[in-house]
């Protein structure tokens, strides 16, 4: 449950990050048992844009998006409730959830990290594992650039990335102006050739602000981070699997980590054609000296979400 002390902070955070007030300041998520019911209750102050949807983001897995019936909202009380029969997650699966409005924006705070409890029921568990569509490569540091690589034979569209900050909000990350790049690697000779791809060059995704890229590396909080998903490499240069004897093509796109250092985040990557995947939960690295060129204004206020006061509060992002 999100405590009342965070409500005012959340309202301000949402306004400066998303440039709009949240529909719901009070959102409560229960902790489900394996194959058990998952309940969400939410309350005003504003009537949302319908239809609502619920995005459930397990870490390093494939996310779920569920349409919320319009009658889940009671306009007389400015409140609503959702009852999800089950989530197809095993005991111990960790996830966050987010209520979104009809425009695809956060309608309220993202949940805290929730871990599925155990039960004797396995009826909802689907066979097979998760599919790996994307690799994230580079240092996940405030305002730094990082790459996402994928197989162009399976994925033709530039993926969008949405950042989910537990107990805060969610928002899209910006891509840089750099067009899609194709890399062909001859596994026999270990040679490679890169060239740009004009796909989607005219789309809004390719139009973003310039920001400075951090070059130093460390492991956790102070300078930068080689923190990346387990489906990623610490290298900033895309690589390809050389396990077979044939040339392999990969495509990569550059994005900006426009999240302030010290905040936890999980990323959802989506090409719009069913190839959806999430990262692990990680902490954005950096410190007060890190580049802040991807934000519209400077910042120096200690974050109320930090246990030691070293982090900084969210500020307005430069968006497309």
Secondary structure as GFF3:
##gff-version 3
##sequence-region A 1 320
A	DSSP	three_ten_helix	4	6	.	.	.	ID=ss1
A	DSSP	alpha_helix	7	18	.	.	.	ID=ss2
A	DSSP	beta_strand	24	29	.	.	.	ID=ss3
A	DSSP	beta_strand	38	45	.	.	.	ID=ss4
A	DSSP	beta_strand	53	58	.	.	.	ID=ss5
A	DSSP	beta_strand	64	67	.	.	.	ID=ss6
A	DSSP	three_ten_helix	70	72	.	.	.	ID=ss7
A	DSSP	beta_strand	73	74	.	.	.	ID=ss8
A	DSSP	beta_strand	79	84	.	.	.	ID=ss9
A	DSSP	beta_strand	94	100	.	.	.	ID=ss10
A	DSSP	beta_strand	114	115	.	.	.	ID=ss11
A	DSSP	beta_strand	134	137	.	.	.	ID=ss12
A	DSSP	beta_strand	145	150	.	.	.	ID=ss13
A	DSSP	beta_strand	160	164	.	.	.	ID=ss14
A	DSSP	beta_strand	170	172	.	.	.	ID=ss15
A	DSSP	beta_strand	180	186	.	.	.	ID=ss16
A	DSSP	beta_strand	191	197	.	.	.	ID=ss17
A	DSSP	three_ten_helix	204	206	.	.	.	ID=ss18
A	DSSP	beta_strand	248	256	.	.	.	ID=ss19
A	DSSP	beta_strand	264	270	.	.	.	ID=ss20
A	DSSP	beta_strand	276	278	.	.	.	ID=ss21
A	DSSP	beta_strand	282	283	.	.	.	ID=ss22
###
